[in-house]
Amino acid sequence: MIRNLLLLLIAALWASPIAAQSFPVDDSASHVLEAGPIKMRWNTLVPQPGQASTMTGQVVVLVRLDVSPWRGRRARIYQTLPSQPIGPVDVRWTANGPLLPGALRDGGRTLVYAGPIQSDRLEDTFRITIQADGNRVLRPQDLTFAFEIELESP
């Protein structure tokens, strides 16, 4: 009986997915194409009772990811955004390729690339739309996006 329990435990451990290890991706060559802070605008001037008082802004970013340490490997790359003190921040972006368009809420991460790393750098242009609760945005906020990579088994 104990032998059967041990075999079941070993089988369960073998079958369970092991969390992939993530590594930070250097995106220091990325830059915002428009100077100055993002101009946020109210979505409605006078929200209805119970309706959120949200603000929306857009920015264009040239995303440059240094993936040279993983050249020749298959990987998944995620964009992350830490939780924000101003409350929920929703972000959507379009991409021209090779990175994927997507959406992200602060405190989360979203897949932006899956496949082989064939060059030293992945580069794309993101048109980013940011939405936040206008009642909580009292001053300019820095949003610090980051990227992380998970390698697939060789």
GILIN-V35776 format. One record per pair of residues at least 12 apart in sequence whose ideal C-beta (glycine too) atoms are under 10 Angstrom apart, sorted by the first residue. I is the first residue (numbers start at 1). J is the second residue. If there is no record, write none. Layout:
BEGIN
I&J + I&J
END
This chain:
BEGIN
19&150 + 20&75 + 20&76 + 20&149 + 20&150 + 20&151 + 20&152 + 20&153 + 21&148 + 21&149 + 21&150 + 21&151 + 22&76 + 22&77 + 22&78 + 22&80 + 22&109 + 22&147 + 22&148 + 22&149 + 22&150 + 22&151 + 23&69 + 23&70 + 23&75 + 23&147 + 23&148 + 23&149 + 23&150 + 23&151 + 24&80 + 24&146 + 24&147 + 24&148 + 24&149 + 25&65 + 25&66 + 25&67 + 25&69 + 25&70 + 25&75 + 25&77 + 25&78 + 25&79 + 25&112 + 25&113 + 25&122 + 25&146 + 25&147 + 25&148 + 25&149 + 26&64 + 26&65 + 26&66 + 26&67 + 26&68 + 26&69 + 26&121 + 26&147 + 27&61 + 27&63 + 27&64 + 27&65 + 27&66 + 27&79 + 27&122 + 27&145 + 27&146 + 27&147 + 28&64 + 28&65 + 28&66 + 29&62 + 29&63 + 29&64 + 29&65 + 29&66 + 29&121 + 29&123 + 30&61 + 30&62 + 30&63 + 30&64 + 30&65 + 30&66 + 30&123 + 30&124 + 30&126 + 30&145 + 30&147 + 31&61 + 31&62 + 31&63 + 31&64 + 32&59 + 32&60 + 32&61 + 32&62 + 32&128 + 33&59 + 33&60 + 33&61 + 33&62 + 33&125 + 33&126 + 33&127 + 34&58 + 34&59 + 34&60 + 34&61 + 36&59 + 37&57 + 37&59 + 37&140 + 37&141 + 37&142 + 38&55 + 38&56 + 38&57 + 38&58 + 38&59 + 38&128 + 38&129 + 38&130 + 38&140 + 38&141 + 38&143 + 39&55 + 39&56 + 39&57 + 39&58 + 39&59 + 40&54 + 40&55 + 40&56 + 40&57 + 40&58 + 40&130 + 40&131 + 40&132 + 40&134 + 40&137 + 40&140 + 40&141 + 41&54 + 41&55 + 41&56 + 41&57 + 41&58 + 41&134 + 42&54 + 42&55 + 42&56 + 42&134 + 43&55 + 43&56 + 43&131 + 43&134 + 44&134 + 47&134 + 47&135 + 52&88 + 52&131 + 52&132 + 52&133 + 52&134 + 52&135 + 53&132 + 53&133 + 53&134 + 53&135 + 53&136 + 53&137 + 54&88 + 54&90 + 54&131 + 54&132 + 54&133 + 54&134 + 54&135 + 54&137 + 55&130 + 55&131 + 55&132 + 55&133 + 55&134 + 55&135 + 55&136 + 55&137 + 56&90 + 56&92 + 56&129 + 56&130 + 56&131 + 56&132 + 56&134 + 57&128 + 57&129 + 57&130 + 57&131 + 57&132 + 57&137 + 58&92 + 58&93 + 58&127 + 58&128 + 58&129 + 58&130 + 59&93 + 59&126 + 59&127 + 59&128 + 59&129 + 59&130 + 59&143 + 60&93 + 60&94 + 60&125 + 60&126 + 60&127 + 60&128 + 61&93 + 61&124 + 61&125 + 61&126 + 61&127 + 61&128 + 61&145 + 62&123 + 62&124 + 62&125 + 62&126 + 63&79 + 63&93 + 63&95 + 63&99 + 63&112 + 63&122 + 63&123 + 63&124 + 63&125 + 63&126 + 63&128 + 63&145 + 63&147 + 64&121 + 64&122 + 64&123 + 64&124 + 65&77 + 65&79 + 65&99 + 65&112 + 65&113 + 65&117 + 65&120 + 65&121 + 65&122 + 65&123 + 65&124 + 65&147 + 65&149 + 66&120 + 66&121 + 66&122 + 66&147 + 67&113 + 67&117 + 67&118 + 67&119 + 67&120 + 67&121 + 67&122 + 67&147 + 67&149 + 68&117 + 68&119 + 68&120 + 68&121 + 69&117 + 69&120 + 69&149 + 70&116 + 70&117 + 70&120 + 70&149 + 70&151 + 71&116 + 71&117 + 71&118 + 71&119 + 71&120 + 71&121 + 72&116 + 72&117 + 72&118 + 72&154 + 73&116 + 73&117 + 73&118 + 73&149 + 73&151 + 73&152 + 73&153 + 73&154 + 74&114 + 74&115 + 74&116 + 74&117 + 74&151 + 74&152 + 74&153 + 74&154 + 75&113 + 75&114 + 75&115 + 75&116 + 75&117 + 75&149 + 75&150 + 75&151 + 75&152 + 76&111 + 76&112 + 76&113 + 76&114 + 76&115 + 76&148 + 76&149 + 76&150 + 76&151 + 76&152 + 77&99 + 77&100 + 77&111 + 77&112 + 77&113 + 77&114 + 77&115 + 77&117 + 77&122 + 77&147 + 77&148 + 77&149 + 77&150 + 78&102 + 78&104 + 78&108 + 78&109 + 78&110 + 78&111 + 78&112 + 78&113 + 78&114 + 78&146 + 78&147 + 78&148 + 78&149 + 78&150 + 79&91 + 79&93 + 79&99 + 79&100 + 79&102 + 79&104 + 79&108 + 79&109 + 79&110 + 79&111 + 79&112 + 79&113 + 79&126 + 79&145 + 79&146 + 79&147 + 79&148 + 80&104 + 80&106 + 80&107 + 80&108 + 80&109 + 80&110 + 80&144 + 80&145 + 80&146 + 80&147 + 80&148 + 81&104 + 81&105 + 81&106 + 81&107 + 81&108 + 81&109 + 81&110 + 81&130 + 81&143 + 81&144 + 81&145 + 81&146 + 82&106 + 82&107 + 82&108 + 82&143 + 82&144 + 82&145 + 82&146 + 83&105 + 83&106 + 83&107 + 83&108 + 84&105 + 84&106 + 84&107 + 84&132 + 84&136 + 84&137 + 84&141 + 84&142 + 84&143 + 84&144 + 85&106 + 85&136 + 85&141 + 86&106 + 86&132 + 86&133 + 86&134 + 86&135 + 86&136 + 86&137 + 86&138 + 86&139 + 86&141 + 86&143 + 87&106 + 87&132 + 87&133 + 87&135 + 87&136 + 87&137 + 88&105 + 88&106 + 88&107 + 88&131 + 88&132 + 88&133 + 88&136 + 89&104 + 89&105 + 89&106 + 89&107 + 89&130 + 89&131 + 89&132 + 89&133 + 89&136 + 89&137 + 89&141 + 89&143 + 90&103 + 90&104 + 90&105 + 90&106 + 90&129 + 90&130 + 90&131 + 90&132 + 90&133 + 91&103 + 91&104 + 91&105 + 91&106 + 91&108 + 91&110 + 91&126 + 91&128 + 91&129 + 91&130 + 91&131 + 91&132 + 91&143 + 91&145 + 92&104 + 92&126 + 92&127 + 92&128 + 92&129 + 92&130 + 92&131 + 93&110 + 93&112 + 93&124 + 93&125 + 93&126 + 93&127 + 93&128 + 93&129 + 93&130 + 93&145 + 94&124 + 94&125 + 94&126 + 94&127 + 94&128 + 94&129 + 95&112 + 95&113 + 95&124 + 95&125 + 95&126 + 95&127 + 95&128 + 96&123 + 96&124 + 96&125 + 96&126 + 96&127 + 97&113 + 97&124 + 97&125 + 98&112 + 98&113 + 98&115 + 98&118 + 98&119 + 98&122 + 98&123 + 98&124 + 99&111 + 99&112 + 99&113 + 99&122 + 99&123 + 99&124 + 99&125 + 99&126 + 99&147 + 100&112 + 100&113 + 100&114 + 100&124 + 101&124 + 101&126 + 101&127 + 102&126 + 103&129 + 104&128 + 104&145 + 105&131 + 106&132 + 106&143 + 109&146 + 109&147 + 109&148 + 111&150 + 112&124 + 112&126 + 112&147 + 113&147 + 113&149 + 114&150 + 114&152 + 115&152 + 116&152 + 117&149 + 117&151 + 122&147 + 126&145 + 128&143 + 128&145 + 130&143
END
